[in-house]
Amino acid sequence: MTFLQKLLFLLITTILFSCKKDVPIVIEDNTTKTEHVIIIVMDGARYSETWGDNSHQYIPKLASYIKPKGISCDNFYNNGFTWTSPGHLAMVSGQYYNLNNGGNELPPFPTIFQYFNKTFPNKKSWLITSKDKLEVLTNTSDTIYFNQFLANTDCGINGLGTGYREDSITFHNAINILSNNNPNLALINFKQPDAIGHTNDWAGYLNQISIVDDYIYQLFNLIETHPFYKDKTTVFITNDHGRHDNNNGGFQNHGDSCEGCRHLMFFAYGPDFYENTVISTRYELIDIPTTIASLLKFNLPNSKGVVMKDLYKPVH
């Protein structure tokens, strides 16, 4: 092979391997104990009222009961679009995309639900949300995956286009679905901190954070004790976006690149992760689905995220 041929081969190889399309996530460790993953989203709560408040007065159960059992990150961000639909899309796709925030657009690419269901047709995935518009996350306009490998849904009053529902209903339905349907992969969204924040009711916003804190605590207890989930389940607890900080309009709204909108709460718990640990590694929303794909051992093409290796305990 001549020098020019070698140079051409090297160039082509570099181009092929630098392109993320259809490149599978490398499963470096086949000894992971995680069999199921649950994502719980406290919609629209700021970091400054969750982990960023050292008193943890609004999330007492997360701080006192749940946090010591897993690992949290104080440097976790949404580095894309700080609205509900794009934020949730980032955490289930590994990509930032300005998805229509009203539920009027399917993602242009599949999410973890379709890739998981295609890989494991005998397993179950669920999307359980107070906001009906999030149901679009289970489908895609991609012609290969459109209407294929869909997750089960329990969104809003009665599905896409029917309106939002109270978090108390979402909590009740989530308990029933986890207990009786045993999803292997699920996302649960609680909307009230975001919804009340938009009304400019500061006391109400703080109260809703505390209510969701209790819902998460009860879900966590179920996951810890239910025989289907016990010792086999990883839980991620986060936000889709925060809210404007005081220098950028205050807590009522969100949607820009200010610190208040981007800085998020993050916590992870599972048989493969450290306990009672806080890290400051810079991670972001798109790293959650990438890590999930690695844990559950399925391919997530086009993901721009990384596996959050700092979460993992050493394998002995």
Secondary structure, DSSP 8 states (H G I E B T S, - for coil): --HHHHHHHHHHHHHHHH--TT-------TT----EEEEEEETT--GGGTTTSTT-TT-HHIIIIIGGGSEEESSEE--S--SHHHHHHHHHHS------TTS-S--SS--HHHHHHHH-TTS-EEEEES-GGGGGGG--S-TTTTTSS--EEEETTTSTTS----HHHHHHHHHHHHHHT--SEEEEEE-HHHHHHTTT-HHHHHHHHHHHHHHHHHHHHHHHHSTTTTTTEEEEEE-S-----GGGT-TT---SSSHHHHEE-EEEESTTB-SSEEE---EETTHHHHHHHHHHT---TT------GGGB----
